[in-house]
Amino acid sequence: MYDYYKKSPTALLLKLFLGLILTVTPALGDVGIRAGQLVDEADVTYVTRFTWSCSPSTWDRILSNPLLMGALWKAYGFAPAYDITARGDTLHVEDPTGLIGDAFRLHRNTGEVAYLVDGRLNHWAVPFFNEASAVFILKSHFAQGKVVANLQVYLRAGSTVGSLVLQAAKPLLAKHVDNRVTLNLQDVRKIVEEIDTSPARVASRLSGKSLEQFKHIFQE
């Protein structure tokens, strides 16, 4: 599902949400302003909703520890093999499909997290489309013992030519984004639900520093 928020009153709520982030976190400065502009001028918008079994405490710890979740993704052997490392205030992400990006966290609150990502993509599905930026916004709440979450993705090309290519390839790219997000969420769900029900089993997949972090965060 894409371009939904371009035609929905929810876009106004998103602008208010980002405006609130700027108000309460003035240190974001130009990064927050750029994120708001990107949402307004996105070439492609994608939204999906999911409901998983997970306790509030587990979910909050998961949202607060993306590096550990990246380590778990590797430990489970899921594909693509994302490599996530910390570089100052950003997360650097690479994968074998040609995606390279740096993610800056715009916002973190109970059940909410937002990132601005600047990246490059070298993929056959979108030739000549190299640089782009995206805003990812995850908002969630709990109902009947389950987490109910909405994930919104706003994607904009880094150049006029790239934007034209993106517009021309929008159906193909939207399908690619939907396929990638859907498959990734299916795998993340396995990790999340196993952390919540069998943390010792999850811990057995880890070693070294990642194991120590997991025990400290989820087993103490």
C-alpha positions, 0 to 999 in steps of 0.5 A: 500500500503506497501513496496513502498518506498523500491523500489522507488527512493523516498527513496533517497529523504527521506534520504536527507529529514532526513539528512536535519533535522539533519543538521538544528536541531543538538539537535536531536542527536542520535534520528535523526540518529536512525530515519534515520537508521530505515527508511533504515532498516524498516521491513514494509513500508506503504504509503497513500495519501489523499485530504481534504477540509481545509484552509492552516491556519487551517491545519497549526494549526492542525499540530502544536497542536497534544494534542488538536487534541487528546482531540478532538478525545475523544470529538467526541467519535471515536474509538479506544479511544486514550489517548494522554498526554505530557511527557516532549518532547514526546507524550505518547499514549495508546489505548484499543487495546494494543498499547502503545507508546512515540512519539518524534517530529523530524521535523515541518515545513509548511505542514510537520511533522515527528515523531519517535515513540517507542512503544509496541503492544499486539495484537492477529494479531502479536503474540510474536511481542512486541516492535517496533519503527516507523517513521511517515512522513507527507508532504502536499501542497495545490492545488485547495483549498484543502490539498493534503498530503502523509503519510509515515510509516516506522516500525521496530521490536525491536529485531531480533526475533521480526523482523523475526515474523514481516517478517512472518506476514507482509501481515497480519500486513500490512493489519492491519496497512492499516485498522487502518490508513484508518479508523483513517484518515476518522475520522480525516477528519471529525474533520479537515473539521468541524474545518475549516467550523464550529469551534463553533460547534467543540468548543461546544464539549469541556470543561475546558482547552481544550475548552480554548486552542481551542478558543485561537488557532482557534477562535481568 
